[in-house]
Amino acid sequence: MSLIEQAAQRLEQLRKTGQEVSGDLAYPAEPEAPPPDKSMSLVELAAERMRSLKEPPVPEVPPAAPKEPEALPSIVRRHARPAAPPAPQALQAPEALAAGRADMDRPAPIADPDATTPPQQRARRFDIDFTRLAERGLLTPDMPQSRIANEFRVAKRPLLNNCIGKSAVPIENVRRIMVTSALPGEGKSYVSLNLAMSIAMERDSTVLLVEGDPTRPSLASLMGMPPSKGLIDLLLNPKLDVSDVLIRTNLGRLSFIPSGTRHHHSTELLASKVMENLVNEVASRYEDRILIFDSPPILAAPEPRVLARYMGQIVFVIEAERTSQSMVLEALDALEACPVVMTLLNKTTAQEAGYYYYYGSSTS
């Protein structure tokens, strides 16, 4: 068989095969062949036809989209391209650094103690009625050139000189001053309040006045203060803080602690170890202040003798023409534990060398 006949026979077999396959699995029908080129020989036509059947045309492929770069390994991606930072909450550098430098240069605000102190521990405030005091013959800030003001200037000066170290020898607990008397009613509370007022009127002195005579308290009533917690409550209730009973006044350099709630063992509490600890705590906490303690009379109870051991100076008030010399000597002997004891004569209209006399009808 010639080559042409073999090609024709092969072509016929392929055509028959395509016609016998039908259904969904049938190959697509052959595309209609273009009309033969009459210039080509029969052999060339057969060979061209065979090549087209053996090598199906390559379908056209649409251009592929740009391929994304292959993701780097996770460990490489973390170092090569870190995750986006969180949303800024403040200025970023260099603005943040500039703001930080500005904050460093700005002075720190002064802390308000009442803003940081719990409400139950904030000191209370009371405005003293100075007119009421003046009517009772007591010293007030608006009468600096009165006779009573001049007399207490003389009385306070040696006490203040000792406080600033001008004494002949150093005095232990020199800023603790106790005011007492031999008997009740000699005017020690009157002297305590006037002395506290006079020292508080100094430019560089602050005073904490403590009402320490729980049996006959009179300081709070003299200043017009209502009853409130005070010294005895501190001694009975360990949960109370000193600032819970401290009262600030409208005389800025004067603070006050009242005697507090009455108690049947109040005088015994003054001689207890708790009282010693309290005096030390108050003196250390308010070390810039002068503590003036209005104590009970010496001969009326034994407790003031114990209190005298915690003090650095004592003002011993004597009522003129009433207290006998023997009582004065007995009381002074009970105060020998204190290094400095100064006597002050009260309730007299006369004047003698070496004594200072004060006017007032108040008794304690």
C-alpha positions as CSV (number, residue, x, y, z in Angstrom):
1,M,0.0,0.0,0.0
2,S,1.3,3.3,-0.9
3,L,2.0,6.1,1.5
4,I,-1.0,8.1,0.2
5,E,-3.3,5.2,0.6
6,Q,-2.1,4.6,4.2
7,A,-2.7,8.2,5.1
8,A,-6.1,8.1,3.6
9,Q,-7.0,4.9,5.4
10,R,-5.7,6.4,8.7
11,L,-7.7,9.5,8.2
12,E,-10.8,7.5,7.6
13,Q,-10.3,5.5,10.8
14,L,-9.9,8.6,12.8
15,R,-13.1,10.1,11.4
16,K,-15.1,7.0,12.1
17,T,-13.8,6.9,15.7
18,G,-15.0,10.4,16.3
19,Q,-18.4,9.7,15.0
20,E,-18.9,6.6,17.0
21,V,-18.3,8.3,20.4
22,S,-21.5,10.2,21.6
23,G,-23.0,11.7,24.8
24,D,-21.4,13.8,27.4
25,L,-18.2,11.8,27.2
26,A,-17.8,12.4,23.5
27,Y,-14.9,14.4,22.3
28,P,-15.8,17.7,20.8
29,A,-16.4,17.5,17.1
30,E,-13.5,18.3,14.9
31,P,-13.5,21.8,13.7
32,E,-14.3,22.0,10.1
33,A,-11.1,21.8,8.1
34,P,-10.4,24.7,5.9
35,P,-10.7,24.2,2.3
36,P,-7.7,22.4,0.8
37,D,-5.1,24.4,-0.7
38,K,-5.2,23.4,-4.4
39,S,-1.6,24.3,-4.8
40,M,-0.5,21.5,-2.4
41,S,-0.2,17.9,-3.5
42,L,-2.3,15.1,-2.1
43,V,0.6,13.8,-0.1
44,E,1.3,17.2,1.4
45,L,-2.4,17.5,2.3
46,A,-2.5,14.1,4.0
47,A,0.7,14.9,6.0
48,E,-0.6,18.3,7.1
49,R,-3.9,16.6,8.2
50,M,-2.0,14.0,10.2
51,R,0.0,16.7,12.0
52,S,-3.1,18.6,13.0
53,L,-4.7,15.4,14.5
54,K,-1.6,14.4,16.4
55,E,-0.9,17.8,17.9
56,P,-4.1,19.5,19.2
57,P,-4.0,23.2,19.2
58,V,-2.9,24.8,22.4
59,P,-5.9,26.7,24.0
60,E,-5.5,30.3,24.6
61,V,-4.8,31.1,28.2
62,P,-5.8,34.5,29.6
63,P,-3.0,36.5,31.0
64,A,-2.5,35.6,34.7
65,A,-2.9,38.2,37.4
66,P,0.3,39.4,39.0
67,K,1.5,36.8,41.4
68,E,1.8,37.9,45.0
69,P,5.2,37.5,46.6
70,E,5.6,34.4,48.5
71,A,5.0,35.0,52.2
72,L,8.2,34.9,54.3
73,P,8.4,32.4,57.1
74,S,6.8,33.6,60.3
75,I,10.1,34.0,62.1
76,V,11.5,36.0,59.3
77,R,8.4,38.1,59.0
78,R,8.4,39.1,62.6
79,H,11.9,40.5,62.3
80,A,11.8,41.9,58.8
81,R,8.4,43.5,59.1
82,P,7.0,43.9,62.6
83,A,3.3,44.1,63.2
84,A,1.6,47.5,63.1
85,P,2.0,49.3,66.5
86,P,-1.2,50.0,68.5
87,A,-3.0,53.3,68.2
88,P,-1.0,55.9,70.0
89,Q,-2.4,57.1,73.3
90,A,0.0,60.0,73.7
91,L,2.4,62.1,71.7
92,Q,4.9,60.0,69.7
93,A,8.6,60.8,69.6
94,P,10.0,63.3,69.3
95,E,6.9,65.1,70.6
96,A,6.6,62.8,73.5
97,L,10.2,63.4,74.5
98,A,9.7,67.1,74.4
99,A,6.5,66.8,76.5
100,G,8.4,64.7,79.0
101,R,11.2,67.3,79.3
102,A,8.6,69.9,79.8
103,D,7.0,67.9,82.6
104,M,10.4,67.4,84.3
105,D,11.0,71.1,84.2
106,R,7.6,72.0,85.6
107,P,7.6,72.1,89.4
108,A,5.7,69.4,91.2
109,P,2.4,70.5,92.6
110,I,2.2,71.0,96.3
111,A,0.2,68.2,97.8
112,D,-2.9,69.1,99.7
113,P,-3.0,67.0,102.9
114,D,-6.8,67.2,103.1
115,A,-7.0,65.9,99.6
116,T,-5.0,62.7,100.4
117,T,-6.2,62.1,103.9
118,P,-9.3,59.9,104.4
119,P,-12.4,62.0,105.4
120,Q,-12.5,60.4,108.8
121,Q,-9.0,61.5,109.6
122,R,-9.2,65.1,108.4
123,A,-8.9,67.8,111.0
124,R,-12.0,69.8,111.7
125,R,-12.2,73.5,111.8
126,F,-13.9,75.9,114.2
127,D,-14.0,79.7,114.1
128,I,-13.4,81.1,117.5
129,D,-15.7,84.0,118.5
130,F,-13.1,86.5,119.5
131,T,-15.7,89.0,120.6
132,R,-16.9,86.3,123.1
133,L,-13.4,85.9,124.4
134,A,-12.8,89.7,124.8
135,E,-16.0,90.0,126.8
136,R,-14.6,87.4,129.2
137,G,-11.3,89.2,129.7
138,L,-9.3,86.9,127.4
139,L,-6.6,87.8,124.9
140,T,-7.6,88.1,121.2
141,P,-5.6,88.8,118.0
142,D,-7.3,92.2,117.5
143,M,-6.0,93.6,120.8
144,P,-2.2,93.3,120.4
145,Q,-1.4,96.5,122.4
146,S,-3.7,95.9,125.4
147,R,-2.4,95.4,128.9
148,I,-3.2,91.7,128.9
149,A,-1.3,91.3,125.7
150,N,1.8,93.0,127.1
151,E,1.6,90.9,130.3
152,F,1.5,87.7,128.4
153,R,4.4,88.8,126.2
154,V,6.5,89.0,129.3
155,A,5.2,85.6,130.5
156,K,5.8,83.8,127.3
157,R,9.3,85.2,126.5
158,P,11.4,82.9,128.8
159,L,9.4,79.9,127.6
160,L,10.1,80.7,123.9
161,N,13.7,81.5,124.6
162,N,14.1,78.0,126.1
163,C,12.3,76.5,123.0
164,I,14.8,78.0,120.6
165,G,17.8,76.9,122.7
166,K,18.7,80.1,124.6
167,S,18.6,78.3,128.0
168,A,21.7,77.9,130.1
169,V,21.6,74.1,129.5
170,P,19.7,72.0,126.9
171,I,16.2,71.1,128.1
172,E,14.7,67.8,127.1
173,N,11.1,68.0,125.7
174,V,11.4,71.7,125.8
175,R,8.5,72.3,123.5
176,R,6.1,70.6,125.8
177,I,4.6,73.0,128.3
178,M,2.2,72.0,131.0
179,V,0.0,74.6,132.8
180,T,-1.2,73.6,136.2
181,S,-2.0,74.8,139.7
182,A,-2.1,73.5,143.3
183,L,-5.9,73.6,143.6
184,P,-9.0,73.9,141.3
185,G,-10.3,77.4,140.5
186,E,-6.9,79.2,140.4
187,G,-7.2,80.2,136.8
188,K,-4.9,77.7,135.1
189,S,-7.2,77.2,132.1
190,Y,-7.5,81.0,131.7
191,V,-3.7,81.2,131.6
192,S,-3.5,78.2,129.3
193,L,-5.7,79.8,126.7
194,N,-4.2,83.3,126.9
195,L,-0.7,81.8,126.7
196,A,-1.6,79.8,123.7
197,M,-3.2,82.8,122.0
198,S,-0.1,85.0,122.7
199,I,2.4,82.4,121.4
200,A,0.2,81.7,118.3
201,M,0.3,85.5,117.5
202,E,4.1,85.1,117.0
203,R,5.2,85.1,113.4
204,D,7.2,81.9,113.6
205,S,5.4,79.9,116.3
206,T,2.6,77.4,116.1
207,V,0.7,76.0,119.1
208,L,-1.3,72.9,119.9
209,L,-3.4,73.5,122.9
210,V,-4.7,70.3,124.7
211,E,-7.5,70.3,127.2
212,G,-6.2,67.8,129.7
213,D,-8.4,68.4,132.7
214,P,-11.3,66.0,132.0
215,T,-13.0,66.5,135.4
216,R,-13.5,70.3,134.9
217,P,-13.0,71.1,131.2
218,S,-13.5,74.8,130.4
219,L,-11.4,75.6,127.4
220,A,-13.9,74.4,124.8
221,S,-16.7,76.3,126.4
222,L,-14.6,79.5,126.7
223,M,-14.1,79.4,122.9
224,G,-17.7,78.5,122.3
225,M,-17.1,75.1,120.9
226,P,-19.7,72.4,121.1
227,P,-18.9,69.0,122.9
228,S,-16.9,66.7,120.7
229,K,-14.4,63.8,120.8
230,G,-11.0,64.5,122.2
231,L,-8.2,63.4,124.5
232,I,-10.1,60.8,126.5
233,D,-11.5,59.2,123.3
234,L,-8.0,58.8,122.0
235,L,-6.9,57.1,125.2
236,L,-9.9,54.7,125.1
237,N,-10.2,53.9,121.4
238,P,-6.9,52.8,119.8
239,K,-8.6,53.0,116.3
240,L,-8.9,56.8,116.6
241,D,-6.1,58.9,115.1
242,V,-5.0,62.3,116.6
243,S,-6.2,64.0,113.4
244,D,-9.7,62.7,114.2
245,V,-10.0,64.9,117.2
246,L,-7.7,67.8,116.2
247,I,-9.6,71.1,115.6
248,R,-8.0,73.9,113.5
249,T,-9.1,77.4,114.4
250,N,-9.4,80.7,112.5
251,L,-6.2,81.8,114.3
252,G,-4.1,80.0,111.8
253,R,-1.2,79.0,114.1
254,L,-3.5,77.6,116.9
255,S,-4.9,74.1,116.9
256,F,-6.9,72.5,119.7
257,I,-7.7,69.1,121.2
258,P,-10.7,69.1,123.6
259,S,-10.9,66.8,126.6
260,G,-13.5,64.7,124.9
261,T,-16.1,62.3,126.3
262,R,-16.4,62.1,130.0
263,H,-15.3,58.8,131.6
264,H,-15.3,57.6,135.2
265,H,-11.7,56.6,134.9
266,S,-10.5,59.7,133.0
267,T,-8.0,60.9,135.6
268,E,-6.5,57.4,135.8
269,L,-6.1,57.4,132.0
270,L,-3.9,60.5,132.2
271,A,-1.3,58.5,134.3
272,S,-1.4,55.4,132.0
273,K,1.2,54.2,129.6
274,V,-1.2,55.0,126.8
275,M,-1.1,58.6,127.8
276,E,2.7,58.6,127.7
277,N,2.7,57.1,124.2
278,L,0.1,59.6,123.1
279,V,2.1,62.6,124.3
280,N,5.2,61.2,122.6
281,E,3.3,60.6,119.4
282,V,1.7,64.1,119.3
283,A,5.1,65.8,120.1
284,S,6.8,63.8,117.3
285,R,4.1,64.3,114.7
286,Y,3.8,68.0,115.3
287,E,7.4,68.6,116.2
288,D,7.2,72.2,114.8
289,R,4.5,73.1,117.3
290,I,4.6,74.1,120.9
291,L,2.4,71.8,122.9
292,I,0.5,73.5,125.8
293,F,-1.1,70.9,128.0
294,D,-3.8,72.2,130.5
295,S,-3.6,69.6,133.2
296,P,-5.6,68.9,136.4
297,P,-4.5,70.6,139.6
298,I,-1.5,69.0,141.3
299,L,-3.0,68.5,144.8
300,A,-6.4,67.4,143.5
301,A,-5.2,64.2,141.9
302,P,-1.9,62.3,141.6
303,E,-2.0,62.0,137.8
304,P,-0.5,65.4,137.0
305,R,2.7,64.4,138.8
306,V,3.0,61.6,136.3
307,L,2.3,64.0,133.4
308,A,5.0,66.3,134.6
309,R,7.6,63.6,133.8
310,Y,6.8,63.9,130.1
311,M,7.0,67.7,130.0
312,G,10.0,70.0,129.5
313,Q,8.5,73.2,131.1
314,I,5.7,73.9,133.6
315,V,3.8,77.1,134.3
316,F,2.5,76.9,137.8
317,V,-0.4,79.2,138.4
318,I,-1.0,80.6,141.9
319,E,-4.2,82.4,142.9
320,A,-3.3,85.6,144.9
321,E,-4.5,85.8,148.5
322,R,-6.0,82.3,148.4
323,T,-3.4,79.6,148.0
324,S,-1.3,79.1,151.1
325,Q,2.4,79.0,151.0
326,S,2.4,75.4,152.3
327,M,0.2,74.3,149.4
328,V,2.4,76.0,147.0
329,L,5.5,74.3,148.4
330,E,3.8,70.9,148.4
331,A,2.8,71.3,144.8
332,L,6.2,72.4,143.7
333,D,7.8,69.4,145.4
334,A,5.5,67.2,143.3
335,L,6.8,68.9,140.1
336,E,10.5,68.4,140.8
337,A,10.7,65.8,138.0
338,C,10.3,68.6,135.4
339,P,13.5,70.6,134.7
340,V,11.8,74.0,134.4
341,V,9.0,75.2,136.6
342,M,7.8,78.9,136.4
343,T,5.4,80.4,138.8
344,L,2.7,82.9,137.8
345,L,0.5,84.8,140.2
346,N,-3.1,85.3,139.1
347,K,-6.2,87.3,140.1
348,T,-4.7,90.3,141.8
349,T,-4.8,94.0,141.2
350,A,-1.4,94.8,142.9
351,Q,2.1,94.4,141.5
352,E,5.2,93.5,143.2
353,A,8.8,93.0,142.0
354,G,9.4,89.6,140.3
355,Y,5.7,88.8,139.8
356,Y,3.3,89.4,136.9
357,Y,-0.4,89.7,137.6
358,Y,-3.3,89.0,135.3
359,Y,-6.9,90.0,135.3
360,G,-9.8,87.6,134.7
361,S,-12.7,86.1,136.4
362,S,-12.4,82.7,134.6
363,T,-11.6,79.7,136.9
364,S,-10.8,76.1,136.2
